[in-house]
Amino acid sequence: MAMRFRHAVLLATAVSLAAMGLSACSDGAKARSGSAAVESRDLVAPTLHPALRGTIAEFAVLAENAPLPVEGYGVVAELPNTGSPEMPPTVRTLLTEQLYTAGAGSFTGGTQHLRPEDILSSRRIAAVEVRGQIPPLARRGSTFDLFISAIPNTQTTSLEHGLLWTSDMKVIGLTADSMVDVSTRTIAKGRGPVFVVTPENSKRPNLRSARIIGGGVVMESRDARFLAYTPSFRVTTGIERAINARWPNGRLKFAAAENDNVVTVRIPPEYNGDPQVFVDLVRHMYLAQDVPGFTQTKASELIRALYEQDAPHRNISLALQGLGRTIIQSHLESHYTSPNLTARFWAARAGAALSDVQGFIVLQDFATNPKLGMQLQAIDAITQVAMQGETLRASTVLSELLKSSDLNVRLAAYNGLVTIGSPSVTTLNVSRKFMLDIVPCDAPPLIYASQTGAPRIALIGRGVMLPAGTLYVSKDNLLTVNVAEAAARTDDGGTMLAAAAEVKKPEKNENTTLYWRGTLGDQTVSMKSTAHLVAVVSRLGYTPDPKSPEYDPRQVFIGASYQRIVDMLRTMTQEKLVTAQFYLQPAPEPILAPSDLAASARPEGSTAAPATQPDTLSLPGVNPK
């Protein structure tokens, strides 16, 4: 019965792919967008607010606006004999070919001693099912989270601290069943350190399932396609004309009407950081915007709508933004002081997005004055505006908000500073395993760790020193941090930066011992650090790069994994070893089956151009520990 159900799911997926115009050919041939007939008869046009009628959203819908499920088989390596060589023969054949393709068993590559057959016969590896969702509009090279689980009915007991080797991700990648002739090309790669964190209220996590934070890498950009609710060349060519007039690009137009039903839209480079912003603007553009007098008349109508209690205020603000800068003085500025706070905010948001300084100042008031309400929305609006060029102003406002007594405000301000690339945040790339953000300010220490998007630790506020006599021992007794005696305490940001910069060489006041015992008992490492928490984190995670001209094979290092360091920070704060607040970003819901993919409301990961991610080799590399 289960086999029949699996066949039905595969065949239904194949039919869906064909209906969406996606290629399911093994040779990777791609049909031209819009060349196949796309049915509009099942599309239902939305009921819009009267002021928004005439926008592109009234005539067309964004196709492929849902996450694209991908899956595949992979190998988790570097396990301390908690894996299993067990796997179905078809999966073993697939993974063997995958390892050969990656370069294992190659005389020319010097890996002839790494035979895939031997690798897959070890208890230090585990065959896993890998699943993920490529977000809508994802750019080539952007990342998304992966969820892995040990293959059922195998003796793998734990994937903790493992390393997922590079795996092929496909729309249909978890079948090797010869009865179903379905195959799709590789559209993403999966790789990275395994991340398993015990939930706060659970003492027994499921160690056979785990997450690879930002481990999926998109190989093909997902451009936008708009489908007309009613086939009409007048509509599709009108959409094409409106977009290309707003974002001119010479002969290489961003929008192209493929037929009377489909408009294909490429994302302009300036929106690669957040393509959803571009699509939102497009949806709220008016097709009649080039008609004389239309802009001023429509602006008046939209302003009136801002004062309606139940109006879609964000959509109306986007429509105002789409009308352009000519409405700032004539329609927006007079509402920046309106006693109606909702109208004031959304008018200011539209103005600030059009580079009006007065509009930005109003947003600043909302962000810094919690009594006005909409504080988090103001921080988000300031962040979006800053991505269009107001970085310095936004950085000043957001940096001040790091001192707020409201945790949500502090986190939103930090996220905004990272998003806009503010100089207020110093980011260290710790051996391409995780990003360490140092965000000094005169406020109580806050330690932040991510669980989705990209591995990231932030030390926010005053610097943290481990007190004299601090003793931390990991739950598996492999990692020990011991502070012997007190060192001079300095909390300024400059000292935090200096401590992080001294990871590779000795420093004065190194009164902290970091001790590591290998998972198989075959390795012990002892090294010194200062008691600065930023130095401890940096030194624990540091791994020398064999390709660096400064590489010294005799250099002592621990190379702790992101998960191990996050576990350490959480335990240190829980046990009051350090005086700081710890915040672990909520984890996304795991993806365990195709049905879970369809039920997920929002995909994890970034649609933006990639941040620096841990570089995972296809063959055995550094033990993530």
Secondary structure, DSSP 8 states (H G I E B T S, - for coil): -HHHHHHHHHHHHHHHHHHHT----TT-----TT-S----TT-------GGGTTBHHHHEEEES-S-EEEEEEEEEE--SS--B----HHHHHHHHHHHHHHTTT-TTTT-TT--HHHHTTSTT-EEEEEEEEE-TT--TT-EEEEEEEE-TTS-----TT-EEEEEEEBSS-S---TTS-------EEEEEE-B----TT-SS--TTEEEEEEEEEESS---EEEEESS--HHHHHHHHHHHHHHS--TTS-SEEE-SSSEEEE---GGGTT-HHHHHHHHHT-BTTTTSTTHHHHHHHHHHHHHT-TTS-HHHHHHHHHHH-GGGIIIIIGGGTT-S-HHHHHHHHHHHHHTT-HHHHHHHHHHHH-GGGS-HHHHHHHHHHHHTTT-HHHHHHHHHHHTT-S-HHHHHHHHHHHHHTT-TT-EEEEETTTEEEEEE--SS--EEEE-SSSS-EEEEESS--B--TT-EEE-TTS-EEEEE-S------SHHHHHHHHHTSSS--TT--EEEEEE-TTSS-EEEEEE-SBHHHHHHHHH----TTSTT--TT-------HHHHHHHHHHHHHTTSS--EEEE--------SHHHHHH-SS--S--SS--------SS------
